[in-house]
């Protein structure tokens, strides 16, 4: 991505706001980063030409951010948050800013239907090989600002992010506290299979997340996953979470083809960000990613899944090429995520998920 096409795309996008039509996320920066990453630079500007017309202008600020805790999750302060992170990244190294703000933002991982963390994950990946050029620093700042403005917790997930419990300092696991028989918790696949569903699957994600506290089995199921005790366990757990969520898309994607993409792309974004973080943050990052995937699954997936669909076989390069031709931002981002998971696991089933999304969306 050294040819500058991604940087040109960022310059075009940074004249637009992080949302449009009220609160829909601006997917442009995420999609163009994925297109460029997979060698489809020639499509980037044509894709943007079609996409930019739906976007809003940059939001205006009201006043500088002083009490950041009070301003978290205040969407009216979006312009202030964008200005705040623009200044922070001009004055401090980007890894320092990310390291300071990641643990502050992580408990609000549901922000913007998880698009806050997803956009940050794409921004960090773009920065890592290229260094700190202005366009990519600006993208990280806009991503962090969006996350801060839309900061939102997953109901019941606050205990998962207690540092003593995540790090295993406490002698009692969350699963045990929740009254479960296995004090060590269960693995990712079992935890995903044990998630309850909300009865009323209508409305948008805000309404749906609001129903989770009324589901008696929700918090015990959320607490069942075995917590990571070391950074390596956290990294393996995240990789497994992305893998299993990708397979679940094949079973459940028909019910909510767009929204269930985020059960895969949110933990993918966290996994991609790990190398830029202090390893002490890896275990809580896994816990937060699990909460995000669990919540999206519980509020959008049906109780019973379908048999995996038949999708024409393809190589990884062909999978992404088909997604790029399709053009929908969610299909592009899911292809990007499942290709990472396929590279890590070799599970050929993952390669069909993006094609399936292309059929559904």
C-alpha positions in Angstrom: 0.0 0.0 0.0 3.0 2.3 -0.6 1.5 3.8 -3.8 -0.4 6.4 -1.9 -3.9 5.4 -3.1 -5.1 4.6 0.4 -3.7 7.9 1.7 -5.6 9.8 -1.1 -8.7 7.9 -0.1 -8.3 8.9 3.5 -7.9 12.5 2.5 -11.2 12.4 0.6 -13.0 10.6 3.5 -11.6 12.9 6.2 -13.8 15.7 4.9 -16.8 13.6 5.9 -18.2 12.7 9.3 -18.0 9.3 11.1 -21.8 8.8 10.7 -24.6 9.6 8.3 -28.4 9.5 8.3 -28.5 10.0 12.0 -26.2 7.3 13.3 -25.2 4.9 10.5 -21.4 4.3 10.6 -19.3 5.7 7.8 -17.8 2.4 6.5 -15.6 4.1 3.9 -12.2 4.1 5.8 -12.6 0.5 6.7 -13.6 -0.7 3.2 -10.9 1.2 1.3 -8.2 -0.1 3.7 -9.4 -3.7 3.1 -9.5 -3.1 -0.7 -6.0 -1.7 -0.7 -4.7 -4.3 1.7 -5.7 -7.1 -0.7 -4.3 -5.5 -3.8 -7.5 -3.9 -5.3 -6.2 -0.3 -5.2 -7.6 0.2 -8.7 -11.1 -0.1 -7.2 -10.6 2.3 -4.3 -11.5 5.6 -5.9 -14.3 4.2 -8.1 -15.8 2.7 -4.9 -15.5 6.0 -3.1 -17.1 7.9 -6.0 -20.2 5.8 -5.4 -20.0 5.9 -1.6 -19.2 9.5 -0.8 -22.6 10.9 -1.8 -24.3 9.3 1.1 -22.0 10.8 3.8 -22.4 13.8 6.0 -20.0 16.6 6.5 -17.6 16.7 9.5 -19.5 17.5 12.7 -18.7 20.8 14.3 -17.3 20.9 17.8 -19.1 22.5 20.7 -16.2 23.0 23.2 -12.9 21.3 24.0 -12.9 18.0 25.8 -11.9 18.6 29.4 -13.7 16.0 31.5 -13.3 13.0 29.2 -15.2 10.7 31.4 -18.3 12.9 31.3 -18.0 13.2 27.5 -17.7 9.5 26.7 -20.7 8.3 24.8 -22.0 11.8 24.1 -22.7 11.7 20.4 -23.3 15.5 20.4 -19.6 15.9 21.2 -18.4 14.0 18.2 -16.8 17.0 16.6 -15.0 17.7 20.0 -13.7 14.2 20.2 -12.4 14.3 16.6 -10.6 17.5 17.4 -9.2 16.1 20.7 -7.6 13.0 19.0 -6.3 15.1 16.1 -4.4 17.2 18.6 -3.3 14.2 20.7 -1.8 12.4 17.7 0.0 15.6 16.6 1.6 16.0 20.0 2.3 12.3 21.0 3.4 9.1 19.4 0.4 7.1 18.1 1.2 4.0 20.1 1.3 6.1 23.3 -2.1 7.6 22.5 -3.5 4.2 21.6 -2.1 2.6 24.8 -3.7 5.3 26.9 -7.1 5.3 25.3 -7.6 1.6 24.5 -8.4 0.6 28.1 -10.7 3.6 28.5 -12.6 2.8 25.3 -12.6 -1.0 25.6 -15.5 -1.2 28.0 -17.6 0.7 25.5 -16.9 -1.8 22.7 -20.6 -1.8 21.6 -20.0 1.8 20.3 -21.7 2.4 17.0 -22.8 -1.3 16.7 -19.1 -2.1 17.3 -17.9 0.1 14.4 -15.8 2.2 16.7 -13.4 -0.7 17.5 -13.6 -2.0 13.9 -12.5 1.3 12.5 -9.7 1.5 15.0 -8.5 -2.0 14.0 -8.3 -1.1 10.3 -6.5 2.2 11.2 -3.9 0.4 13.3 -3.3 -2.1 10.6 -2.7 0.7 8.0 -0.3 2.4 10.4 1.8 -0.5 11.3 3.7 -1.1 8.0 3.7 2.5 6.8 4.7 4.4 9.8 3.2 7.6 11.0 2.3 9.5 7.9 -0.3 12.3 8.3 -3.2 10.7 6.5 -3.0 7.5 8.5 -2.5 9.3 11.8 -5.6 11.4 11.0 -7.5 8.2 10.3 -6.6 6.7 13.7 -7.7 10.0 15.3 -11.0 9.9 13.6 -11.5 6.3 14.5 -10.7 6.8 18.2 -12.9 10.0 18.2 -15.9 8.1 16.8 -15.5 5.3 19.3 -15.3 7.8 22.2 -18.4 9.7 21.0 -20.5 6.5 20.7 -19.0 4.7 23.6 -21.5 2.1 24.8 -21.2 -0.9 27.1 -22.5 -4.4 26.5 -25.0 -5.0 29.3 -23.6 -7.2 32.0 -20.0 -7.1 30.6 -18.5 -4.8 33.2 -17.5 -7.7 35.4 -15.6 -9.4 32.6 -13.3 -6.4 32.4 -12.4 -6.3 36.1 -8.6 -6.5 35.9 -8.2 -8.9 38.8 -10.6 -11.3 37.3 -9.4 -11.1 33.7 -5.8 -11.6 34.8 -6.8 -14.5 37.0 -5.6 -12.8 40.2 -8.9 -13.8 41.9 -9.1 -17.4 42.9 -12.7 -17.6 41.8 -13.7 -17.4 38.1 -16.6 -15.5 36.7 -18.3 -18.7 35.8 -18.2 -19.9 39.4 -19.6 -16.5 40.6 -22.4 -16.9 38.1 -23.4 -20.2 39.7 -22.0 -22.4 37.0 -20.6 -25.8 37.9 -17.3 -25.4 36.0 -15.1 -23.0 37.9 -12.6 -22.8 35.0 -15.2 -21.8 32.5 -15.7 -23.3 29.0 -14.1 -23.0 25.6 -15.2 -20.5 22.9 -17.2 -23.0 20.9 -19.2 -24.1 23.9 -19.7 -20.6 25.2 -21.0 -19.5 21.8 -23.4 -22.5 21.6 -24.7 -21.6 25.1 -25.7 -18.1 24.3 -29.4 -17.3 24.8 -31.5 -15.2 22.4 -33.7 -12.2 23.1 -37.4 -13.1 22.4 -38.2 -9.9 20.6 -35.8 -9.6 17.6 -37.2 -6.4 16.2 -35.8 -2.9 15.9 -32.2 -1.7 15.7 -29.2 -2.7 17.8 -29.8 -0.1 20.5 -33.2 -1.4 21.2 -32.0 -5.0 21.1 -29.1 -4.5 23.4 -31.5 -2.9 25.8 -33.4 -6.1 26.1 -30.5 -8.2 27.1 -30.7 -7.4 30.9 -34.2 -8.9 30.8 -32.9 -12.3 29.6 -32.3 -14.4 32.8 -29.6 -16.6 31.1 -27.7 -13.7 29.5 -25.2 -12.8 32.3 -24.4 -16.4 33.3 -23.9 -17.3 29.7 -21.6 -14.3 29.1 -19.6 -15.3 32.2 -19.2 -18.9 31.1 -16.2 -18.4 28.7 -12.9 -19.4 30.2 -11.0 -16.1 30.9 -7.5 -15.8 29.4 -4.8 -16.1 32.1 -1.9 -15.0 29.9 -1.4 -12.8 26.8 -0.8 -15.9 24.7 -4.1 -17.4 25.9 -5.8 -14.1 25.0 -4.4 -14.2 21.5 -5.3 -17.8 20.9 -8.8 -17.1 22.3 -9.3 -14.2 20.0 -8.2 -16.2 17.0 -10.6 -19.0 18.0 -13.4 -16.5 18.5 -13.0 -15.1 15.0 -12.8 -18.6 13.6 -16.0 -19.9 15.4 -17.9 -16.7 14.7 -17.1 -17.0 11.0 -18.5 -20.5 11.0 -21.6 -19.4 12.9 -22.2 -16.8 10.1 -22.8 -19.8 7.8 -25.5 -21.1 10.1 -27.1 -17.9 11.2 -26.3 -15.2 8.6 -29.6 -15.6 6.8 -31.4 -14.1 9.8 -29.5 -10.8 9.8 -27.0 -10.8 6.9 -25.5 -7.4 7.6 -25.5 -7.2 11.4 -24.1 -10.7 12.0 -21.1 -9.7 10.0 -20.0 -7.7 13.1 -19.8 -10.8 15.3 -16.8 -11.6 13.1 -15.3 -8.2 12.3 -15.3 -6.8 15.8 -13.1 -9.5 17.3 -11.0 -9.4 14.2 -10.3 -5.7 14.8 -9.3 -6.4 18.4 -7.0 -9.3 17.3 -5.3 -7.0 14.7 -4.7 -4.4 17.3 -3.0 -6.6 19.9 0.6 -6.2 18.5 0.4 -2.4 19.0 -0.7 -2.8 22.7 1.0 -3.6 25.9 0.5 -7.3 26.6 -1.1 -6.5 29.9 -4.1 -5.3 27.8 -4.5 -8.5 25.8 -6.6 -10.5 28.3 -9.2 -7.6 28.8 -9.2 -7.2 25.0 -10.2 -10.8 24.6 -12.9 -10.4 27.3 -14.4 -7.3 25.6 -14.3 -8.9 22.1 -16.1 -11.9 23.5 -18.8 -9.6 25.0 -19.3 -7.9 21.6 -19.6 -11.1 19.6 -21.8 -12.7 22.3 -24.1 -9.6 22.3 -24.5 -9.4 18.5 -25.2 -13.2 18.4 -27.8 -13.1 21.1 -29.7 -10.2 19.7 -29.6 -11.1 16.0 -29.0 -14.9 15.5 -32.0 -17.3 15.5 -32.2 -20.1 18.0 -31.8 -22.7 15.4 -29.2 -22.5 12.6 -29.4 -23.7 9.0 -27.1 -26.1 7.3 -24.1 -24.3 5.8 -24.9 -23.1 2.2 -23.3 -24.3 -1.0 -21.0 -21.7 -2.3 -18.7 -22.1 -5.3 -15.2 -23.1 -4.2 -12.5 -20.4 -4.5 -9.0 -19.6 -3.5 -8.4 -16.8 -0.9 -7.5 -14.4 -3.7 -10.7 -15.3 -5.6 -12.8 -14.9 -2.4 -11.7 -11.3 -2.0 -11.9 -10.5 -5.7 -15.5 -11.6 -5.6 -16.2 -9.5 -2.6 -14.6 -6.5 -4.2 -16.7 -6.9 -7.3 -19.8 -7.2 -5.2 -18.9 -3.9 -3.7 -21.0 -3.9 -0.5 -18.9 -2.7 2.4 -20.0 -5.5 4.7 -19.2 -8.2 2.2 -15.7 -6.6 1.7 -15.0 -6.4 5.4 -16.2 -10.0 6.1 -14.1 -11.3 3.3 -11.1 -9.4 4.8 -11.8 -10.9 8.2 -12.4 -14.5 7.2 -9.3 -14.5 5.0 -7.3 -13.7 8.1 -9.0 -16.6 10.0 -8.4 -18.9 7.1 -4.7 -18.1 7.0 -4.5 -18.8 10.7 -6.5 -22.0 10.8 -6.5 -23.5 7.3 -10.3 -24.1 7.7 -11.6 -24.1 4.1 -15.2 -23.6 5.4 -14.4 -20.0 6.3 -13.8 -19.2 2.6 -17.5 -19.7 1.9 -18.7 -17.1 4.4 -17.9 -14.1 2.3 -19.6 -15.6 -0.7 -22.6 -16.4 1.4 -22.8 -12.8 2.6 -22.6 -11.7 -1.1 -25.6 -13.9 -1.8 -27.6 -12.6 1.1 -26.8 -8.8 0.9 
